[in-house]
Amino acid sequence: MIWSMASIHIESIEQPFVDDEALAGQALRLVLRAEFLGCLPTDTVRVLGPELVRAVGRCMQQADLPSAQWLYITSSSGDLSAPRWRKALEAMNEQIEMSPVPAGEWGPAVSALSDELLGSVLGISTSSVRRYQAGSRPTPQDVAERLHFVALLLADLAGSYNDYGLRRWFTRPRAALDKRRPIDLLGDKFDPDGTEADQLRDLAASLSEAGAA
């Protein structure tokens, strides 16, 4: 099996993920999220296995996302059972979901959408995108939360679209959104915890699940 998405090109899967489709799905979701967190160890990933997950965990620690589960799997030299991997992956995915890391998220989001489109999606100017990405100005908390929401959307969509498709996803009317475009729901007033956020998450997740079927 070969998965190609964004900068990820997975050609093989190692244990304990080979014999557990749900566990492999958790690991793949983590890797996709790690890409848009700026936490992939290399530009091209070829093997979905324990070493890759451990590398992501080490990067997450460096981004100040601590977890006893990550420390356990990153320091372990032996193979862990599938239940222990499942618990670790759940913890890692949950921490990524709950923790904006704008310093790592600006670059991948700009690369996927362009600074102009990303600015429109976030409801800020293109010049602000460039300043925040460069670190010349700190990212305001509300912008960081919207950026994080978009990064998670991109991670869900990356398994189904190339970069061109990702950009079009935000600008095409969607039946599930009452013919509105995703970009119409986003912007400076967007609430990442609101009802429209749930609609966007569900839409992106449904496409991700269809692509994995």
C-alpha atoms as a printed R data frame, in Angstrom:
    type eleno elety resid chain resno       x      y      z
1   ATOM     1    CA   MET     A     1   0.000  0.000  0.000
2   ATOM     2    CA   ILE     A     2   1.245  3.515 -0.825
3   ATOM     3    CA   TRP     A     3  -0.189  6.694  0.660
4   ATOM     4    CA   SER     A     4   0.812  9.989 -0.896
5   ATOM     5    CA   MET     A     5  -0.310 13.255  0.644
6   ATOM     6    CA   ALA     A     6   1.262 16.687  0.837
7   ATOM     7    CA   SER     A     7   4.957 16.022  1.544
8   ATOM     8    CA   ILE     A     8   4.261 12.519  2.888
9   ATOM     9    CA   HIS     A     9   4.870  9.439  0.764
10  ATOM    10    CA   ILE     A    10   4.328  6.263  2.802
11  ATOM    11    CA   GLU     A    11   5.382  3.053  1.095
12  ATOM    12    CA   SER     A    12   5.306  0.574  3.972
13  ATOM    13    CA   ILE     A    13   3.881  0.004  7.440
14  ATOM    14    CA   GLU     A    14   5.648 -1.613 10.366
15  ATOM    15    CA   GLN     A    15   4.301 -3.441 13.385
16  ATOM    16    CA   PRO     A    16   2.281 -2.896 15.512
17  ATOM    17    CA   PHE     A    17   0.323 -0.989 12.841
18  ATOM    18    CA   VAL     A    18   0.329 -3.646 10.090
19  ATOM    19    CA   ASP     A    19  -2.234 -5.932 11.716
20  ATOM    20    CA   ASP     A    20  -4.436 -3.264 13.289
21  ATOM    21    CA   GLU     A    21  -6.194 -0.980 10.808
22  ATOM    22    CA   ALA     A    22  -7.646  1.276 13.512
23  ATOM    23    CA   LEU     A    23  -4.234  1.697 15.132
24  ATOM    24    CA   ALA     A    24  -2.661  2.470 11.747
25  ATOM    25    CA   GLY     A    25  -5.371  5.080 11.204
26  ATOM    26    CA   GLN     A    26  -4.540  6.730 14.528
27  ATOM    27    CA   ALA     A    27  -0.847  6.795 13.634
28  ATOM    28    CA   LEU     A    28  -1.514  8.189 10.169
29  ATOM    29    CA   ARG     A    29  -3.735 10.915 11.594
30  ATOM    30    CA   LEU     A    30  -0.964 11.852 14.000
31  ATOM    31    CA   VAL     A    31   1.572 12.049 11.165
32  ATOM    32    CA   LEU     A    32  -0.713 14.236  9.057
33  ATOM    33    CA   ARG     A    33  -1.337 16.548 11.996
34  ATOM    34    CA   ALA     A    34   2.383 16.613 12.725
35  ATOM    35    CA   GLU     A    35   3.014 17.847  9.198
36  ATOM    36    CA   PHE     A    36   0.765 20.878  9.731
37  ATOM    37    CA   LEU     A    37   2.232 21.400 13.195
38  ATOM    38    CA   GLY     A    38   5.663 21.641 11.550
39  ATOM    39    CA   CYS     A    39   6.738 18.430 13.288
40  ATOM    40    CA   LEU     A    40   7.627 15.944 10.568
41  ATOM    41    CA   PRO     A    41  11.228 14.759 10.914
42  ATOM    42    CA   THR     A    42  11.926 14.832  7.156
43  ATOM    43    CA   ASP     A    43  10.392 16.238  3.967
44  ATOM    44    CA   THR     A    44   9.465 12.760  2.745
45  ATOM    45    CA   VAL     A    45   8.232 10.024  5.086
46  ATOM    46    CA   ARG     A    46   8.363  6.488  3.731
47  ATOM    47    CA   VAL     A    47   7.650  4.166  6.651
48  ATOM    48    CA   LEU     A    48   4.701  4.371  9.056
49  ATOM    49    CA   GLY     A    49   6.169  2.770 12.145
50  ATOM    50    CA   PRO     A    50   7.237  3.246 15.756
51  ATOM    51    CA   GLU     A    51  10.341  5.282 14.945
52  ATOM    52    CA   LEU     A    52   8.320  7.845 13.010
53  ATOM    53    CA   VAL     A    53   5.798  8.184 15.857
54  ATOM    54    CA   ARG     A    54   8.621  8.543 18.365
55  ATOM    55    CA   ALA     A    55  10.229 11.236 16.214
56  ATOM    56    CA   VAL     A    56   6.926 13.136 16.143
57  ATOM    57    CA   GLY     A    57   6.684 12.767 19.928
58  ATOM    58    CA   ARG     A    58  10.159 14.217 20.413
59  ATOM    59    CA   CYS     A    59   9.279 17.178 18.213
60  ATOM    60    CA   MET     A    60   6.066 17.741 20.147
61  ATOM    61    CA   GLN     A    61   8.032 17.784 23.394
62  ATOM    62    CA   GLN     A    62  10.304 20.450 21.917
63  ATOM    63    CA   ALA     A    63   7.165 22.459 21.084
64  ATOM    64    CA   ASP     A    64   6.244 22.366 24.807
65  ATOM    65    CA   LEU     A    65   3.484 19.785 24.439
66  ATOM    66    CA   PRO     A    66   4.467 17.444 27.316
67  ATOM    67    CA   SER     A    67   2.869 14.076 27.969
68  ATOM    68    CA   ALA     A    68   3.928 11.075 30.038
69  ATOM    69    CA   GLN     A    69   2.744  8.867 27.182
70  ATOM    70    CA   TRP     A    70   5.124 10.511 24.736
71  ATOM    71    CA   LEU     A    71   8.015 10.251 27.158
72  ATOM    72    CA   TYR     A    72   7.261  6.556 27.512
73  ATOM    73    CA   ILE     A    73   7.167  5.701 23.838
74  ATOM    74    CA   THR     A    74  10.053  7.985 22.870
75  ATOM    75    CA   SER     A    75  12.346  6.486 25.498
76  ATOM    76    CA   SER     A    76  11.302  2.867 24.986
77  ATOM    77    CA   SER     A    77  13.791  0.651 23.182
78  ATOM    78    CA   GLY     A    78  11.487 -2.328 22.924
79  ATOM    79    CA   ASP     A    79   8.234 -3.043 21.121
80  ATOM    80    CA   LEU     A    80   5.062 -1.982 22.902
81  ATOM    81    CA   SER     A    81   1.725 -3.759 22.806
82  ATOM    82    CA   ALA     A    82  -1.046 -2.432 20.585
83  ATOM    83    CA   PRO     A    83  -3.156 -1.238 23.583
84  ATOM    84    CA   ARG     A    84  -0.236  0.822 24.880
85  ATOM    85    CA   TRP     A    85   0.369  2.312 21.437
86  ATOM    86    CA   ARG     A    86  -3.340  3.094 21.180
87  ATOM    87    CA   LYS     A    87  -3.289  4.931 24.501
88  ATOM    88    CA   ALA     A    88  -0.173  6.872 23.505
89  ATOM    89    CA   LEU     A    89  -1.562  7.838 20.091
90  ATOM    90    CA   GLU     A    90  -4.859  8.962 21.625
91  ATOM    91    CA   ALA     A    91  -2.961 11.189 24.058
92  ATOM    92    CA   MET     A    92  -0.747 12.644 21.329
93  ATOM    93    CA   ASN     A    93  -3.633 13.349 18.961
94  ATOM    94    CA   GLU     A    94  -5.658 14.936 21.771
95  ATOM    95    CA   GLN     A    95  -2.791 17.183 22.820
96  ATOM    96    CA   ILE     A    96  -2.248 18.353 19.237
97  ATOM    97    CA   GLU     A    97  -5.976 19.038 18.864
98  ATOM    98    CA   MET     A    98  -6.074 21.129 22.033
99  ATOM    99    CA   SER     A    99  -2.790 23.021 21.669
100 ATOM   100    CA   PRO     A   100  -2.155 25.759 19.079
101 ATOM   101    CA   VAL     A   101   1.516 26.029 18.095
102 ATOM   102    CA   PRO     A   102   1.589 28.999 15.694
103 ATOM   103    CA   ALA     A   103   5.388 28.992 15.388
104 ATOM   104    CA   GLY     A   104   5.156 25.588 13.705
105 ATOM   105    CA   GLU     A   105   1.790 26.010 11.962
106 ATOM   106    CA   TRP     A   106   2.315 29.174  9.895
107 ATOM   107    CA   GLY     A   107   4.797 27.656  7.448
108 ATOM   108    CA   PRO     A   108   2.831 24.521  6.477
109 ATOM   109    CA   ALA     A   109  -0.460 26.470  6.245
110 ATOM   110    CA   VAL     A   110   1.069 29.126  3.985
111 ATOM   111    CA   SER     A   111   2.692 26.416  1.859
112 ATOM   112    CA   ALA     A   112  -0.661 24.658  1.440
113 ATOM   113    CA   LEU     A   113  -2.903 27.679  0.845
114 ATOM   114    CA   SER     A   114  -0.643 30.661 -0.075
115 ATOM   115    CA   ASP     A   115  -0.325 33.679  2.205
116 ATOM   116    CA   GLU     A   116  -3.112 35.526  0.373
117 ATOM   117    CA   LEU     A   117  -5.712 32.769  0.727
118 ATOM   118    CA   LEU     A   118  -4.662 31.982  4.275
119 ATOM   119    CA   GLY     A   119  -5.095 35.646  5.179
120 ATOM   120    CA   SER     A   120  -8.642 35.595  3.791
121 ATOM   121    CA   VAL     A   121  -9.415 32.356  5.629
122 ATOM   122    CA   LEU     A   122  -8.158 33.801  8.922
123 ATOM   123    CA   GLY     A   123  -9.607 37.271  8.409
124 ATOM   124    CA   ILE     A   124  -6.253 39.073  8.533
125 ATOM   125    CA   SER     A   125  -4.157 40.908  5.959
126 ATOM   126    CA   THR     A   126  -1.546 39.231  3.802
127 ATOM   127    CA   SER     A   127   1.105 41.463  5.361
128 ATOM   128    CA   SER     A   128   0.068 40.258  8.828
129 ATOM   129    CA   VAL     A   129   0.389 36.638  7.693
130 ATOM   130    CA   ARG     A   130   3.932 37.353  6.554
131 ATOM   131    CA   ARG     A   131   4.868 39.172  9.761
132 ATOM   132    CA   TYR     A   132   3.452 36.451 12.019
133 ATOM   133    CA   GLN     A   133   5.074 33.717  9.960
134 ATOM   134    CA   ALA     A   134   8.437 35.476 10.083
135 ATOM   135    CA   GLY     A   135   8.105 35.962 13.827
136 ATOM   136    CA   SER     A   136   8.574 39.721 13.581
137 ATOM   137    CA   ARG     A   137   5.298 40.081 15.496
138 ATOM   138    CA   PRO     A   138   3.793 37.629 18.001
139 ATOM   139    CA   THR     A   139   0.643 35.869 16.831
140 ATOM   140    CA   PRO     A   140  -2.417 37.145 18.787
141 ATOM   141    CA   GLN     A   141  -4.260 34.444 20.713
142 ATOM   142    CA   ASP     A   142  -7.459 34.680 18.644
143 ATOM   143    CA   VAL     A   143  -5.508 34.410 15.383
144 ATOM   144    CA   ALA     A   144  -3.496 31.482 16.778
145 ATOM   145    CA   GLU     A   145  -6.722 29.646 17.622
146 ATOM   146    CA   ARG     A   146  -8.149 30.187 14.130
147 ATOM   147    CA   LEU     A   147  -4.843 29.150 12.537
148 ATOM   148    CA   HIS     A   148  -4.822 25.979 14.632
149 ATOM   149    CA   PHE     A   149  -8.355 25.142 13.538
150 ATOM   150    CA   VAL     A   150  -7.349 25.574  9.888
151 ATOM   151    CA   ALA     A   151  -4.205 23.467 10.407
152 ATOM   152    CA   LEU     A   152  -6.332 20.602 11.735
153 ATOM   153    CA   LEU     A   153  -8.711 20.951  8.778
154 ATOM   154    CA   LEU     A   154  -5.751 20.779  6.400
155 ATOM   155    CA   ALA     A   155  -4.471 17.657  8.119
156 ATOM   156    CA   ASP     A   156  -7.842 15.951  7.617
157 ATOM   157    CA   LEU     A   157  -8.051 17.065  3.992
158 ATOM   158    CA   ALA     A   158  -4.460 16.252  3.027
159 ATOM   159    CA   GLY     A   159  -5.252 12.563  2.532
160 ATOM   160    CA   SER     A   160  -7.816 13.394 -0.156
161 ATOM   161    CA   TYR     A   161  -6.394 16.449 -1.973
162 ATOM   162    CA   ASN     A   162  -3.183 17.806 -3.410
163 ATOM   163    CA   ASP     A   163  -2.236 21.443 -2.737
164 ATOM   164    CA   TYR     A   164  -4.422 22.689 -5.599
165 ATOM   165    CA   GLY     A   165  -7.375 20.694 -4.277
166 ATOM   166    CA   LEU     A   166  -6.827 22.013 -0.755
167 ATOM   167    CA   ARG     A   167  -7.118 25.584 -1.992
168 ATOM   168    CA   ARG     A   168 -10.238 24.852 -4.013
169 ATOM   169    CA   TRP     A   169 -11.869 23.131 -1.038
170 ATOM   170    CA   PHE     A   170 -12.022 26.432  0.809
171 ATOM   171    CA   THR     A   171 -13.471 28.386 -2.119
172 ATOM   172    CA   ARG     A   172 -16.117 26.076 -3.612
173 ATOM   173    CA   PRO     A   173 -19.778 25.956 -2.471
174 ATOM   174    CA   ARG     A   174 -20.601 22.833 -0.474
175 ATOM   175    CA   ALA     A   175 -24.011 21.172 -0.260
176 ATOM   176    CA   ALA     A   176 -23.310 20.225  3.366
177 ATOM   177    CA   LEU     A   177 -22.901 23.929  4.121
178 ATOM   178    CA   ASP     A   178 -26.143 24.984  2.407
179 ATOM   179    CA   LYS     A   179 -24.225 25.909 -0.766
180 ATOM   180    CA   ARG     A   180 -21.880 28.193  1.147
181 ATOM   181    CA   ARG     A   181 -18.121 28.052  0.709
182 ATOM   182    CA   PRO     A   182 -15.955 27.065  3.687
183 ATOM   183    CA   ILE     A   183 -14.235 30.445  3.420
184 ATOM   184    CA   ASP     A   184 -17.642 32.124  3.935
185 ATOM   185    CA   LEU     A   185 -17.866 30.581  7.412
186 ATOM   186    CA   LEU     A   186 -14.318 31.519  8.355
187 ATOM   187    CA   GLY     A   187 -12.721 34.925  8.879
188 ATOM   188    CA   ASP     A   188 -12.040 37.277 11.772
189 ATOM   189    CA   LYS     A   189 -15.366 36.567 13.522
190 ATOM   190    CA   PHE     A   190 -15.040 32.789 13.276
191 ATOM   191    CA   ASP     A   191 -15.411 30.854 16.541
192 ATOM   192    CA   PRO     A   192 -13.345 27.605 16.545
193 ATOM   193    CA   ASP     A   193 -15.691 26.268 19.236
194 ATOM   194    CA   GLY     A   194 -18.941 27.253 17.515
195 ATOM   195    CA   THR     A   195 -21.573 25.392 15.519
196 ATOM   196    CA   GLU     A   196 -20.079 26.364 12.150
197 ATOM   197    CA   ALA     A   197 -16.745 24.979 13.304
198 ATOM   198    CA   ASP     A   198 -18.447 21.637 13.921
199 ATOM   199    CA   GLN     A   199 -19.903 21.728 10.399
200 ATOM   200    CA   LEU     A   200 -16.483 22.330  8.861
201 ATOM   201    CA   ARG     A   201 -14.818 19.640 10.979
202 ATOM   202    CA   ASP     A   202 -17.498 17.108 10.051
203 ATOM   203    CA   LEU     A   203 -17.203 17.935  6.362
204 ATOM   204    CA   ALA     A   204 -13.412 17.624  6.342
205 ATOM   205    CA   ALA     A   205 -13.540 14.407  8.399
206 ATOM   206    CA   SER     A   206 -16.113 12.846  6.058
207 ATOM   207    CA   LEU     A   207 -13.815 13.449  3.098
208 ATOM   208    CA   SER     A   208 -10.859 12.039  5.017
209 ATOM   209    CA   GLU     A   209 -12.809  8.886  5.871
210 ATOM   210    CA   ALA     A   210 -13.971  8.515  2.256
211 ATOM   211    CA   GLY     A   211 -10.388  8.813  1.037
212 ATOM   212    CA   ALA     A   212  -9.261  6.081  3.433
213 ATOM   213    CA   ALA     A   213 -12.062  3.688  2.445
